[in-house]
Structure formats: structure tokens, C-alpha cells
Amino acid sequence: MKRLKNLYENIISVENLELADLKARKGKSNQYGVQYHDRNRQANILSLHESLKTGTFRTSAYKTFKVHDPKERDVYCLPYFPDRIVHHAIMNVLEPVFVANFTADTYSCIKGKGIHAAASAVRRALKHVAGTTYCLKLDVKKFYPSIDHDILKSLLRKKIKDRRLLVLLDEIIDSAKGVPIGNYLSQYFANFYLSYFDHWLKEVKRVKYYFRYADDLVILSSDKAALHQLLTDIRFYLSDNLKLTVKDNYQVFPVSARGIDFVGYVFYHTHTRLRKTIKQRFARMLARRRNPASIASYYGWAKHCNSKHLLKKLLHDNTSI
């Protein structure tokens, strides 16, 4: 496997840092951190370039807060300057490196491979009814906080040879426990952490119908017993190779009995429904205040499934579910 080197100079170049600044501020121009940075924008970029060049850059202190959608999570937040700019500068160069290592079955935080791309892939697979009779659905217990730093660093060294870049990545990785939810880099680290597991499933276990969105996994098969055996193999692989644990809420079930609840939808062989909790939030929003931006967002969800009657009921009758 060819390892990549001479990446660091591209990352720390003034031109790349300026591009990273432009990308990091998209949709955030009114935030205090962006406006404060803009008071000395050029000087800040030059100072950041110098600190990266001399190897003195260090991750800033995190601020944390909790979110409850749909479950409680600790979210970490770094200052806009210098940290978020650094993360975007890294990804300007490393994104194609990470994406090239992902299988076609990997979704979440990848350009062109978000929720709706995952949903379309599941619907296409379900057209092959005989081969998708049963579903194995599982996720990883406390995935982001459980990512092992030494293993992640070792996996990165399979792809990257550039010593200075590895030192920078190590510093960012070691700045918090696990991989902190909220960092721009974290979503790529997390996907990369499971990428060799994806290859194992596809190339060693020869799984045909497999879909992963972050740490949510869906595997389809015509053989229920084979899925149970695969679950055992997955438990061993994740534990032995990645120090991860499968949640106890895993399911092996016939698709026709309950449908596959995945990426906001419930999939059947014949149709796709919007997840119940999303329908409920849509209805409550309409009952409180018909916000045009929110309506457009929910409509974007609904148009990708069989929702003609649902939209008519909500948008025209304005009744709750």
C-alpha cells in the first residue's frame, strides 16, 4: 500500500489557510469568533502559518455543552481562529485521501453521500426482494468517545508517511478523550476508523447488501442464521481490532414485519415512510408556528419517501399526528 508524503507544506501554505478560512466561515459570518478574527484577518493567517511551520501550534481549550437530539451527547467546541481554520486546512488536502479509503457503502459527512444517498441505496437494494428478506441492524456503543487514540494513529500511518503532518494529527487527536463530537475533523476520523472494518465486511465476509451511516449499520440477507453468525464475527472484529462494542439493542428481523428504521426513514420492500419522530416534530412545528425555512427542511425529508398523503394532511389540514 502506497503511503503519502510531502502533504504538510501544502496544508500550511498561506494560500491553503486562506481557502480554509473561506470554507470555515460559510454560513457563520455573523458569529463573534469570525468577526473577531476579521479584525486582524491577514495577520492571523500569517501568524497561524508561522506556528504550523515551526511546529508550535497547539489545540485551544474546548468548550463543551450538551445536546438532547435524540439522545444526550457532549458536544465540543473550539475557537474559530485558529482551530477551525486549521481543521479545514487539513481537510482541504486530506479529504480525497480519506474518501479514497472508504467503500461505496460508507455514508455520513461525505460530499454526495449523505442521508438521501444512503436512503436511495437502501431502496435500490430492497428491489431484490429474495436477497433482502432479513435485516441485521446494529450500532456501536458510545462510538465517538470510545475511539482508541493509538489505534487511530496506527491506521493513519497506513496511509500517511509525512512525519510533520502525523505530529499535527497526533496533537489534535490527543486534545480530547476519544474523538470529540463537534470537531470538523472528527467526522472524518470516525469514518476512517471504521473504513478497514468496511473493507473486511465487503472483501473477507463478502457481504453484498451493507450500509453504514456513521456507526449505524444495516446488513441485508436472505439467510437469518447467516446474519446471526455475522453478528458474532462483527463483535469479535470490533472488539479485537478497534476496541469497540456492539450495543445490546441490535436486531435481526424480517424486513416485511417491521421495516428498517435507518437515516430518518422506515424502509419496506414496497414503500418508504418517514420516521415517526420526524413526522411528530414536523406536526408540532406547524402547530406552533409555520416557519417557511423549517417547512422547506421537512419537505426535503418527506419528498424522498412515500409521503403524498402525509404532506397533504400536515400542510393543508394543519392537523397533528
PyMOL commands that set and color helices and strands:
alter all, ss='L'
color gray80, all
select helices_A, chain A and resi 8-12+14-24+32-38+41-54+80-101+115-126+129-132+143-146+149-159+163-173+184-193+195-204+224-242+255-258+276-288+292-302+308-317
alter helices_A, ss='H'
color red, helices_A
select strands_A, chain A and resi 63-68+72-77+106-107+134-139+209-213+216-221+251-254+260-262+265-267+272-274
alter strands_A, ss='S'
color yellow, strands_A
deselect
rebuild
show_as cartoon
